[in-house]
């Protein structure tokens, strides 16, 4: 799945960073490394910008830029409710 397809407030593990050259290198410098967990914070439909959180930092990318980042969604763990 491309990073730009991740639903809001869902987490995923980075699988691969595509592209080449300076932009790919910049993503790697920002911490977009395979195995890192990212969370989709928000998506701005007008302008096609997304905001993700990884390693405690918020990073904004265009939807076009996010399409070169491949992720695997993380399954939400069930919440256990204690009964009185």
C-alpha positions in Angstrom: 0.0 0.0 0.0 1.2 3.5 -0.7 1.6 5.8 2.3 -1.0 8.3 0.8 -3.7 5.5 1.0 -3.3 4.9 4.8 -6.5 6.0 6.6 -6.4 8.8 9.2 -5.2 7.7 12.7 -4.0 4.3 11.4 -0.5 3.1 11.8 1.7 1.2 9.4 5.3 -0.1 9.1 7.5 1.3 6.3 8.3 -1.4 3.8 10.2 0.4 1.1 11.1 3.9 -0.1 11.0 4.2 -3.9 12.4 7.0 -6.0 16.0 8.0 -6.4 18.3 10.9 -5.8 17.9 13.8 -3.4 14.3 13.4 -2.4 14.7 9.7 -1.5 17.9 10.6 0.5 16.0 13.3 2.3 13.2 10.9 3.4 15.8 8.5 4.7 17.5 11.4 6.7 14.0 12.3 8.2 13.7 8.7 9.5 11.7 7.1 6.8 13.5 3.8 7.2 12.1 0.3 6.5 10.5 -1.1 9.7 9.7 2.3 11.2 6.2 2.8 12.3 4.3 5.8 10.9 0.8 7.1 11.8 -1.4 9.1 9.4 -2.3 12.3 11.3 -4.3 14.2 8.7 -5.0 14.5 5.1 -5.8 17.9 3.4 -7.8 17.1 0.3 -7.3 20.6 -1.2 -3.7 20.7 -2.2 -3.2 16.9 -1.6 -1.0 17.2 1.5 -0.7 14.6 4.2 0.8 14.8 7.7 2.3 11.7 9.3 4.0 11.1 12.6 7.1 9.0 12.9 9.7 8.8 15.6 7.9 11.5 17.5 8.1 14.1 14.7 5.3 15.3 12.3 6.2 15.4 8.7 4.1 16.8 5.8 4.3 15.4 2.3 2.4 15.9 -0.9 0.3 13.0 -1.9 2.5 12.5 -4.9 5.6 12.3 -2.7 3.9 9.8 -0.3 3.1 7.5 -3.2 6.8 6.4 -3.4 6.6 5.2 0.3 5.3 1.6 0.6 3.8 0.6 3.9 2.2 -2.4 5.6 -0.8 -1.5 7.8 -0.4 -2.5 11.5 -3.4 -4.4 12.8 -5.1 -2.6 15.8 -4.8 -4.5 19.0 -8.1 -5.3 20.6 -8.9 -3.3 23.7 -9.5 -5.4 26.8 -12.1 -4.1 29.1 -12.1 -5.2 32.7 -15.4 -6.2 34.1 -16.2 -5.1 37.7 
